[in-house]
């Protein structure tokens, strides 16, 4: 059982050893059968206030969205420009 996590831009710096090419595979612990995107972010060390957008399997979601075996989860920070 595993979940693929992809991080965008500045969030990559928060996870030591993160490889943007392959992402990060996380295997939830048995007691984490009802894991949310927010709990997953906390588990890998990303503070919720750093996350602006969450995508689960290519669909915009929230930190409260459940994640399951085989899901792909992407986190994006706020992006400025102009």
PyMOL commands that place a pseudoatom at each C-alpha (Angstrom):
pseudoatom trace, name=CA, resn=UNK, resi=1, chain=A, elem=C, hetatm=0, pos=[0.000, 0.000, 0.000]
pseudoatom trace, name=CA, resn=UNK, resi=2, chain=A, elem=C, hetatm=0, pos=[1.522, 3.327, -1.008]
pseudoatom trace, name=CA, resn=UNK, resi=3, chain=A, elem=C, hetatm=0, pos=[0.643, 6.902, -1.919]
pseudoatom trace, name=CA, resn=UNK, resi=4, chain=A, elem=C, hetatm=0, pos=[2.684, 8.952, -4.404]
pseudoatom trace, name=CA, resn=UNK, resi=5, chain=A, elem=C, hetatm=0, pos=[3.342, 12.528, -3.282]
pseudoatom trace, name=CA, resn=UNK, resi=6, chain=A, elem=C, hetatm=0, pos=[4.475, 15.273, -5.644]
pseudoatom trace, name=CA, resn=UNK, resi=7, chain=A, elem=C, hetatm=0, pos=[5.636, 18.648, -4.333]
pseudoatom trace, name=CA, resn=UNK, resi=8, chain=A, elem=C, hetatm=0, pos=[5.825, 21.903, -6.220]
pseudoatom trace, name=CA, resn=UNK, resi=9, chain=A, elem=C, hetatm=0, pos=[8.498, 24.604, -6.059]
pseudoatom trace, name=CA, resn=UNK, resi=10, chain=A, elem=C, hetatm=0, pos=[9.308, 25.797, -2.520]
pseudoatom trace, name=CA, resn=UNK, resi=11, chain=A, elem=C, hetatm=0, pos=[7.618, 22.844, -0.811]
pseudoatom trace, name=CA, resn=UNK, resi=12, chain=A, elem=C, hetatm=0, pos=[10.354, 20.579, -2.173]
pseudoatom trace, name=CA, resn=UNK, resi=13, chain=A, elem=C, hetatm=0, pos=[12.877, 22.252, 0.126]
pseudoatom trace, name=CA, resn=UNK, resi=14, chain=A, elem=C, hetatm=0, pos=[10.861, 21.231, 3.198]
pseudoatom trace, name=CA, resn=UNK, resi=15, chain=A, elem=C, hetatm=0, pos=[11.343, 17.490, 2.600]
pseudoatom trace, name=CA, resn=UNK, resi=16, chain=A, elem=C, hetatm=0, pos=[14.995, 16.427, 2.782]
pseudoatom trace, name=CA, resn=UNK, resi=17, chain=A, elem=C, hetatm=0, pos=[16.015, 14.160, -0.080]
pseudoatom trace, name=CA, resn=UNK, resi=18, chain=A, elem=C, hetatm=0, pos=[12.875, 14.847, -2.133]
pseudoatom trace, name=CA, resn=UNK, resi=19, chain=A, elem=C, hetatm=0, pos=[13.388, 13.986, -5.813]
pseudoatom trace, name=CA, resn=UNK, resi=20, chain=A, elem=C, hetatm=0, pos=[11.098, 15.971, -8.140]
pseudoatom trace, name=CA, resn=UNK, resi=21, chain=A, elem=C, hetatm=0, pos=[11.518, 13.380, -10.899]
pseudoatom trace, name=CA, resn=UNK, resi=22, chain=A, elem=C, hetatm=0, pos=[10.172, 10.440, -8.898]
pseudoatom trace, name=CA, resn=UNK, resi=23, chain=A, elem=C, hetatm=0, pos=[8.232, 12.151, -6.126]
pseudoatom trace, name=CA, resn=UNK, resi=24, chain=A, elem=C, hetatm=0, pos=[7.897, 10.525, -2.735]
pseudoatom trace, name=CA, resn=UNK, resi=25, chain=A, elem=C, hetatm=0, pos=[6.261, 7.172, -2.059]
pseudoatom trace, name=CA, resn=UNK, resi=26, chain=A, elem=C, hetatm=0, pos=[4.692, 6.925, 1.380]
pseudoatom trace, name=CA, resn=UNK, resi=27, chain=A, elem=C, hetatm=0, pos=[3.378, 3.716, 2.858]
pseudoatom trace, name=CA, resn=UNK, resi=28, chain=A, elem=C, hetatm=0, pos=[0.709, 4.489, 5.462]
pseudoatom trace, name=CA, resn=UNK, resi=29, chain=A, elem=C, hetatm=0, pos=[0.944, 2.681, 8.755]
pseudoatom trace, name=CA, resn=UNK, resi=30, chain=A, elem=C, hetatm=0, pos=[-1.773, 0.150, 9.485]
pseudoatom trace, name=CA, resn=UNK, resi=31, chain=A, elem=C, hetatm=0, pos=[-3.442, 2.498, 11.999]
pseudoatom trace, name=CA, resn=UNK, resi=32, chain=A, elem=C, hetatm=0, pos=[-3.595, 5.213, 9.291]
pseudoatom trace, name=CA, resn=UNK, resi=33, chain=A, elem=C, hetatm=0, pos=[-6.333, 3.534, 7.258]
pseudoatom trace, name=CA, resn=UNK, resi=34, chain=A, elem=C, hetatm=0, pos=[-8.361, 6.769, 7.174]
pseudoatom trace, name=CA, resn=UNK, resi=35, chain=A, elem=C, hetatm=0, pos=[-5.580, 9.204, 6.332]
pseudoatom trace, name=CA, resn=UNK, resi=36, chain=A, elem=C, hetatm=0, pos=[-6.372, 12.710, 5.035]
pseudoatom trace, name=CA, resn=UNK, resi=37, chain=A, elem=C, hetatm=0, pos=[-4.262, 14.886, 2.733]
pseudoatom trace, name=CA, resn=UNK, resi=38, chain=A, elem=C, hetatm=0, pos=[-3.565, 17.175, 5.698]
pseudoatom trace, name=CA, resn=UNK, resi=39, chain=A, elem=C, hetatm=0, pos=[-2.381, 14.312, 7.912]
pseudoatom trace, name=CA, resn=UNK, resi=40, chain=A, elem=C, hetatm=0, pos=[-0.178, 13.071, 5.092]
pseudoatom trace, name=CA, resn=UNK, resi=41, chain=A, elem=C, hetatm=0, pos=[1.380, 16.538, 4.687]
pseudoatom trace, name=CA, resn=UNK, resi=42, chain=A, elem=C, hetatm=0, pos=[2.039, 16.746, 8.420]
pseudoatom trace, name=CA, resn=UNK, resi=43, chain=A, elem=C, hetatm=0, pos=[3.606, 13.280, 8.386]
pseudoatom trace, name=CA, resn=UNK, resi=44, chain=A, elem=C, hetatm=0, pos=[6.203, 14.341, 5.795]
pseudoatom trace, name=CA, resn=UNK, resi=45, chain=A, elem=C, hetatm=0, pos=[6.875, 17.651, 7.551]
pseudoatom trace, name=CA, resn=UNK, resi=46, chain=A, elem=C, hetatm=0, pos=[4.966, 20.217, 5.516]
pseudoatom trace, name=CA, resn=UNK, resi=47, chain=A, elem=C, hetatm=0, pos=[3.095, 22.803, 7.636]
pseudoatom trace, name=CA, resn=UNK, resi=48, chain=A, elem=C, hetatm=0, pos=[-0.489, 23.347, 6.509]
pseudoatom trace, name=CA, resn=UNK, resi=49, chain=A, elem=C, hetatm=0, pos=[0.043, 27.106, 6.221]
pseudoatom trace, name=CA, resn=UNK, resi=50, chain=A, elem=C, hetatm=0, pos=[2.608, 26.469, 3.452]
pseudoatom trace, name=CA, resn=UNK, resi=51, chain=A, elem=C, hetatm=0, pos=[0.042, 24.644, 1.274]
pseudoatom trace, name=CA, resn=UNK, resi=52, chain=A, elem=C, hetatm=0, pos=[-2.301, 26.605, -0.980]
pseudoatom trace, name=CA, resn=UNK, resi=53, chain=A, elem=C, hetatm=0, pos=[-3.590, 23.885, -3.337]
pseudoatom trace, name=CA, resn=UNK, resi=54, chain=A, elem=C, hetatm=0, pos=[-4.030, 20.142, -2.867]
pseudoatom trace, name=CA, resn=UNK, resi=55, chain=A, elem=C, hetatm=0, pos=[-4.667, 17.785, -5.767]
pseudoatom trace, name=CA, resn=UNK, resi=56, chain=A, elem=C, hetatm=0, pos=[-5.725, 14.172, -5.236]
pseudoatom trace, name=CA, resn=UNK, resi=57, chain=A, elem=C, hetatm=0, pos=[-5.623, 12.056, -8.387]
pseudoatom trace, name=CA, resn=UNK, resi=58, chain=A, elem=C, hetatm=0, pos=[-5.587, 15.176, -10.566]
pseudoatom trace, name=CA, resn=UNK, resi=59, chain=A, elem=C, hetatm=0, pos=[-8.600, 16.828, -8.911]
pseudoatom trace, name=CA, resn=UNK, resi=60, chain=A, elem=C, hetatm=0, pos=[-8.470, 19.860, -6.683]
pseudoatom trace, name=CA, resn=UNK, resi=61, chain=A, elem=C, hetatm=0, pos=[-9.170, 18.793, -3.123]
pseudoatom trace, name=CA, resn=UNK, resi=62, chain=A, elem=C, hetatm=0, pos=[-8.697, 20.044, 0.407]
pseudoatom trace, name=CA, resn=UNK, resi=63, chain=A, elem=C, hetatm=0, pos=[-6.526, 19.094, 3.330]
pseudoatom trace, name=CA, resn=UNK, resi=64, chain=A, elem=C, hetatm=0, pos=[-9.512, 17.242, 4.783]
pseudoatom trace, name=CA, resn=UNK, resi=65, chain=A, elem=C, hetatm=0, pos=[-9.840, 14.997, 1.711]
pseudoatom trace, name=CA, resn=UNK, resi=66, chain=A, elem=C, hetatm=0, pos=[-9.270, 11.291, 2.338]
pseudoatom trace, name=CA, resn=UNK, resi=67, chain=A, elem=C, hetatm=0, pos=[-6.370, 9.561, 0.610]
pseudoatom trace, name=CA, resn=UNK, resi=68, chain=A, elem=C, hetatm=0, pos=[-6.193, 5.857, -0.101]
pseudoatom trace, name=CA, resn=UNK, resi=69, chain=A, elem=C, hetatm=0, pos=[-3.829, 3.212, -1.368]
pseudoatom trace, name=CA, resn=UNK, resi=70, chain=A, elem=C, hetatm=0, pos=[-2.639, 4.031, -4.890]
pseudoatom trace, name=CA, resn=UNK, resi=71, chain=A, elem=C, hetatm=0, pos=[-3.639, 7.719, -4.779]
pseudoatom trace, name=CA, resn=UNK, resi=72, chain=A, elem=C, hetatm=0, pos=[-1.461, 10.487, -6.199]
pseudoatom trace, name=CA, resn=UNK, resi=73, chain=A, elem=C, hetatm=0, pos=[-1.341, 13.589, -4.023]
pseudoatom trace, name=CA, resn=UNK, resi=74, chain=A, elem=C, hetatm=0, pos=[0.227, 16.891, -5.101]
pseudoatom trace, name=CA, resn=UNK, resi=75, chain=A, elem=C, hetatm=0, pos=[0.817, 19.934, -2.906]
pseudoatom trace, name=CA, resn=UNK, resi=76, chain=A, elem=C, hetatm=0, pos=[1.342, 23.463, -4.200]
pseudoatom trace, name=CA, resn=UNK, resi=77, chain=A, elem=C, hetatm=0, pos=[2.352, 26.619, -2.301]
pseudoatom trace, name=CA, resn=UNK, resi=78, chain=A, elem=C, hetatm=0, pos=[0.912, 30.064, -2.910]
pseudoatom trace, name=CA, resn=UNK, resi=79, chain=A, elem=C, hetatm=0, pos=[2.554, 31.496, -6.011]
pseudoatom trace, name=CA, resn=UNK, resi=80, chain=A, elem=C, hetatm=0, pos=[3.058, 35.191, -6.591]
pseudoatom trace, name=CA, resn=UNK, resi=81, chain=A, elem=C, hetatm=0, pos=[3.788, 37.017, -9.751]
pseudoatom trace, name=CA, resn=UNK, resi=82, chain=A, elem=C, hetatm=0, pos=[3.098, 40.121, -11.643]
for i in range(1, 82): cmd.bond("trace and resi %d" % i, "trace and resi %d" % (i + 1))
show_as sticks, trace
zoom trace
